[in-house]
Amino acid sequence: MSRVCELSGKGPMSGNTVSHANNKSRRRFLPNLNEVTLISDILGQSFKLRISAHALRTVDHRGGLDAFLAKAKDEELSLKAKAIKKEISKAQVA
C-alpha cells in the first residue's frame, strides 16, 4: 500500500533531522493517513478510502464527499476516487 492520500495526492516528503550539535541526516516526513469510510449522499453508498487528516478536514469543510469531489482536480485523485467522482456526476445528471 502506497503512502499517498487518495483524495489530495499528498505523499511523503524528505528533509533533514537536525541534532542539537547541528548534524544533519536525511529523513522522510510521512503523511498522516487514516482508513476512513465516507458516505456519498447522492449515491447513498459508503466508500472506504485511505486519506490524510488534512483531506478529511477539507471534506468536512466543503460539506461532504460529493462536494469535495466536485471541486477536486483529477490529477490529485486516485483511480478509486476518480471512479467515485464519475459515478456521482452520472447520478447528478440523471
N, CA, C and O of each residue as an XYZ file, in Angstrom:
376
protein
N       0.842     -1.174      0.000
C       0.000      0.000      0.000
C       0.891      1.243      0.000
O       1.766      1.391      0.854
N       0.659      2.129     -0.964
C       1.493      3.327     -1.042
C       1.061      4.337      0.016
O      -0.079      4.332      0.481
N       1.989      5.187      0.377
C       1.714      6.201      1.392
C       1.306      7.510      0.723
O       1.964      8.538      0.886
N       0.209      7.454     -0.032
C      -0.301      8.626     -0.736
C      -1.789      8.754     -0.441
O      -2.526      7.769     -0.485
N      -2.222      9.965     -0.144
C      -3.624     10.238      0.118
C      -4.425     10.067     -1.168
O      -4.018     10.553     -2.224
N      -5.563      9.377     -1.083
C      -6.369      9.100     -2.268
C      -7.151     10.324     -2.755
O      -7.555     10.367     -3.917
N      -7.367     11.305     -1.902
C      -8.137     12.482     -2.301
C      -7.268     13.694     -2.623
O      -7.531     14.402     -3.595
N      -6.237     13.939     -1.817
C      -5.424     15.144     -2.033
C      -4.129     14.870     -2.779
O      -3.495     15.804     -3.269
N      -3.722     13.608     -2.874
C      -2.471     13.281     -3.554
C      -1.239     13.568     -2.716
O      -0.118     13.501     -3.221
N      -1.428     13.884     -1.452
C      -0.316     14.208     -0.560
C       0.503     12.951     -0.289
O      -0.057     11.914      0.067
N       1.822     13.032     -0.451
C       2.697     11.884     -0.261
C       3.867     12.208      0.635
O       3.919     13.289      1.221
N       4.825     11.274      0.754
C       5.989     11.516      1.613
C       6.854     12.667      1.095
O       7.010     12.858     -0.111
N       7.409     13.425      2.042
C       8.365     14.479      1.714
C       9.686     14.116      2.353
O       9.733     13.281      3.255
N      10.762     14.737      1.895
C      12.064     14.459      2.505
C      12.616     15.739      3.104
O      12.276     16.846      2.686
N      13.472     15.559      4.088
C      14.080     16.699      4.763
C      15.234     16.227      5.619
O      15.757     15.130      5.426
N      15.624     17.050      6.557
C      16.744     16.730      7.427
C      16.304     16.595      8.875
O      15.436     17.329      9.348
N      16.920     15.640      9.572
C      16.847     15.595     11.018
C      18.058     16.376     11.509
O      19.194     16.053     11.163
N      17.814     17.394     12.307
C      18.914     18.238     12.775
C      19.095     18.005     14.264
O      18.177     18.231     15.051
N      20.281     17.554     14.648
C      20.571     17.277     16.057
C      20.916     18.566     16.793
O      21.033     19.632     16.188
N      21.074     18.450     18.094
C      21.451     19.596     18.919
C      22.805     20.149     18.489
O      23.052     21.351     18.587
N      23.687     19.258     18.008
C      25.022     19.668     17.544
C      24.989     20.158     16.091
O      26.034     20.395     15.484
N      23.762     20.310     15.534
C      23.543     20.783     14.176
C      24.050     19.817     13.110
O      24.383     20.232     12.000
N      24.110     18.508     13.451
C      24.410     17.483     12.454
C      23.127     17.201     11.685
O      22.046     17.115     12.267
N      23.262     17.057     10.368
C      22.078     16.844      9.543
C      22.125     15.467      8.893
O      23.139     15.068      8.321
N      21.015     14.752      8.989
C      20.884     13.466      8.297
C      19.504     13.409      7.659
O      18.542     13.957      8.196
N      19.411     12.749      6.521
C      18.170     12.739      5.750
C      17.083     11.912      6.440
O      17.371     10.919      7.108
N      15.835     12.339      6.265
C      14.698     11.616      6.812
C      13.489     11.834      5.920
O      13.511     12.679      5.026
N      12.427     11.062      6.168
C      11.177     11.193      5.419
C      10.071     11.680      6.342
O       9.954     11.233      7.483
N       9.269     12.593      5.838
C       8.080     13.042      6.535
C       6.894     12.362      5.864
O       6.585     12.649      4.707
N       6.229     11.463      6.583
C       5.111     10.715      6.014
C       3.789     11.423      6.307
O       3.636     12.011      7.378
N       2.837     11.380      5.383
C       1.530     11.997      5.639
C       0.750     11.208      6.686
O       0.932      9.999      6.831
N      -0.110     11.897      7.403
C      -0.928     11.281      8.451
C      -2.146     10.629      7.784
O      -3.209     11.240      7.683
N      -1.975      9.373      7.327
C      -3.036      8.677      6.601
C      -3.926      7.881      7.544
O      -3.454      7.254      8.493
N      -5.222      7.920      7.261
C      -6.214      7.189      8.047
C      -7.150      6.450      7.111
O      -7.518      6.957      6.052
N      -7.533      5.243      7.513
C      -8.537      4.460      6.769
C      -9.905      4.949      7.235
O     -10.280      4.758      8.392
N     -10.656      5.588      6.315
C     -11.907      6.242      6.672
C     -13.020      5.761      5.746
O     -12.786      5.525      4.561
N     -14.221      5.618      6.283
C     -15.385      5.309      5.475
C     -16.194      6.592      5.304
O     -16.697      7.158      6.275
N     -16.313      7.044      4.052
C     -17.066      8.257      3.743
C     -18.341      7.888      2.992
O     -18.342      6.962      2.182
N     -19.416      8.605      3.260
C     -20.708      8.299      2.663
C     -21.048      9.353      1.610
O     -20.944     10.555      1.855
N     -21.450      8.880      0.446
C     -21.921      9.764     -0.623
C     -23.426      9.946     -0.466
O     -24.178      8.971     -0.454
N     -23.861     11.200     -0.346
C     -25.294     11.486     -0.185
C     -26.059     11.215     -1.474
O     -27.189     10.728     -1.436
N     -25.455     11.525     -2.600
C     -26.125     11.365     -3.893
C     -26.304      9.885     -4.234
O     -27.375      9.465     -4.673
N     -25.233      9.093     -4.023
C     -25.296      7.671     -4.352
C     -25.917      6.841     -3.235
O     -26.384      5.729     -3.479
N     -25.926      7.372     -2.007
C     -26.436      6.624     -0.863
C     -25.593      5.409     -0.558
O     -26.108      4.359     -0.174
N     -24.287      5.557     -0.732
C     -23.358      4.439     -0.614
C     -22.140      4.906      0.183
O     -21.799      6.089      0.168
N     -21.488      3.973      0.879
C     -20.277      4.323      1.626
C     -19.051      3.788      0.897
O     -19.103      2.751      0.235
N     -17.943      4.520      1.034
C     -16.688      4.161      0.378
C     -15.559      4.201      1.400
O     -15.462      5.132      2.200
N     -14.707      3.178      1.362
C     -13.551      3.119      2.243
C     -12.363      3.716      1.505
O     -11.977      3.232      0.441
N     -11.784      4.769      2.072
C     -10.659      5.456      1.454
C      -9.542      5.643      2.461
O      -9.786      5.725      3.665
N      -8.321      5.711      1.966
C      -7.143      5.975      2.810
C      -6.722      7.407      2.536
O      -6.055      7.694      1.543
N      -7.124      8.309      3.436
C      -6.883      9.734      3.202
C      -6.136     10.361      4.364
O      -6.106      9.815      5.467
N      -5.533     11.513      4.106
C      -4.799     12.235      5.134
C      -5.773     12.962      6.053
O      -6.923     13.205      5.687
N      -5.306     13.304      7.236
C      -6.137     14.035      8.195
C      -6.513     15.402      7.623
O      -7.615     15.893      7.867
N      -5.613     16.010      6.873
C      -5.878     17.300      6.236
C      -7.013     17.184      5.220
O      -7.886     18.050      5.165
N      -7.004     16.129      4.424
C      -8.058     15.919      3.431
C      -9.400     15.652      4.118
O     -10.440     16.089      3.626
N      -9.387     14.950      5.235
C     -10.622     14.678      5.980
C     -11.242     15.973      6.485
O     -12.459     16.146      6.430
N     -10.406     16.884      6.977
C     -10.896     18.192      7.435
C     -11.476     18.984      6.269
O     -12.480     19.679      6.422
N     -10.842     18.878      5.105
C     -11.314     19.589      3.922
C     -12.657     19.027      3.450
O     -13.537     19.783      3.040
N     -12.813     17.702      3.507
C     -14.089     17.067      3.142
C     -15.194     17.590      4.053
O     -16.277     17.934      3.580
N     -14.927     17.653      5.355
C     -15.924     18.176      6.296
C     -16.236     19.644      6.013
O     -17.394     20.057      6.068
N     -15.208     20.425      5.713
C     -15.377     21.861      5.473
C     -16.216     22.126      4.229
O     -17.044     23.037      4.224
N     -16.013     21.344      3.181
C     -16.737     21.546      1.922
C     -18.149     20.966      1.950
O     -18.943     21.237      1.050
N     -18.468     20.178      2.963
C     -19.839     19.694      3.097
C     -20.050     18.273      2.628
O     -21.150     17.927      2.198
N     -19.020     17.435      2.699
C     -19.182     16.028      2.371
C     -18.359     15.594      1.171
O     -17.724     16.402      0.493
N     -18.391     14.292      0.934
C     -17.595     13.689     -0.137
C     -18.017     14.192     -1.507
O     -17.161     14.451     -2.354
N     -19.312     14.335     -1.745
C     -19.811     14.764     -3.056
C     -19.304     16.161     -3.419
O     -18.840     16.392     -4.536
N     -19.397     17.080     -2.473
C     -18.947     18.457     -2.717
C     -17.439     18.515     -2.895
O     -16.938     19.278     -3.721
N     -16.709     17.706     -2.118
C     -15.248     17.689     -2.235
C     -14.828     17.219     -3.622
O     -13.993     17.849     -4.271
N     -15.410     16.108     -4.075
C     -15.029     15.544     -5.367
C     -15.445     16.447     -6.530
O     -14.790     16.448     -7.572
N     -16.521     17.210     -6.364
C     -16.953     18.124     -7.418
C     -15.896     19.198     -7.670
O     -15.693     19.612     -8.811
N     -15.220     19.653     -6.605
C     -14.205     20.703     -6.732
C     -12.800     20.152     -6.985
O     -11.929     20.886     -7.452
N     -12.567     18.875     -6.684
C     -11.216     18.305     -6.737
C     -10.712     18.182     -8.167
O     -11.484     17.949     -9.097
N      -9.390     18.344     -8.326
C      -8.743     18.175     -9.624
C      -8.476     16.690     -9.851
O      -8.110     15.971     -8.921
N      -8.661     16.237    -11.086
C      -8.482     14.824    -11.407
C      -7.042     14.355    -11.232
O      -6.811     13.179    -10.951
N      -6.064     15.257    -11.392
C      -4.650     14.875    -11.272
C      -4.304     14.432     -9.846
O      -3.436     13.582     -9.649
N      -4.985     15.012     -8.859
C      -4.694     14.702     -7.455
C      -5.379     13.429     -6.976
O      -4.915     12.798     -6.026
N      -6.476     13.045     -7.621
C      -7.273     11.914     -7.149
C      -6.676     10.580     -7.575
O      -6.020     10.481     -8.612
N      -6.914      9.547     -6.754
C      -6.512      8.189     -7.108
C      -7.517      7.622     -8.108
O      -8.548      8.239     -8.375
N      -7.216      6.455     -8.655
C      -8.123      5.822     -9.614
C      -9.477      5.526     -8.979
O     -10.522      5.708     -9.604
N      -9.447      5.069     -7.730
C     -10.677      4.750     -6.999
C     -11.530      6.011     -6.802
O     -12.747      5.982     -6.984
N     -10.874      7.118     -6.427
C     -11.589      8.374     -6.202
C     -12.135      8.940     -7.511
O     -13.219      9.523     -7.525
N     -11.396      8.776     -8.611
C     -11.877      9.232     -9.926
C     -13.128      8.468    -10.330
O     -14.061      9.048    -10.886
N     -13.150      7.151    -10.050
C     -14.316      6.330    -10.371
C     -15.534      6.779     -9.562
O     -16.646      6.825    -10.088
N     -15.329      7.107     -8.294
C     -16.420      7.594     -7.439
C     -16.939      8.927     -7.968
O     -18.148      9.151     -8.029
N     -16.014      9.814     -8.351
C     -16.388     11.120     -8.882
C     -17.221     10.965    -10.164
O     -18.190     11.693    -10.378
N     -16.832     10.018    -10.997
C     -17.550      9.763    -12.256
C     -18.961      9.254    -11.975
O     -19.914      9.682    -12.625
N     -19.100      8.339    -11.007
C     -20.418      7.813    -10.628
C     -21.327      8.921    -10.107
O     -22.509      8.982    -10.444
N     -20.747      9.806     -9.269
C     -21.523     10.902     -8.694
C     -22.002     11.864     -9.783
O     -23.150     12.308     -9.765
N     -21.118     12.184    -10.729
C     -21.505     13.105    -11.796
C     -22.585     12.495    -12.697
O     -23.469     13.206    -13.175
N     -22.514     11.170    -12.929
C     -23.553     10.478    -13.717
C     -24.898     10.539    -12.986
O     -25.939     10.785    -13.595
N     -24.855     10.310    -11.671
C     -26.093     10.297    -10.878
C     -26.722     11.683    -10.808
O     -27.946     11.800    -10.747
N     -25.903     12.737    -10.815
C     -26.442     14.099    -10.762
C     -27.150     14.472    -12.052
O     -28.172     15.158    -12.033
N     -26.601     14.016    -13.180
C     -27.196     14.331    -14.488
C     -28.531     13.614    -14.662
O     -29.493     14.185    -15.176
N     -28.576     12.351    -14.226
C     -29.792     11.547    -14.416
C     -30.908     11.941    -13.490
O     -31.987     11.351    -13.539
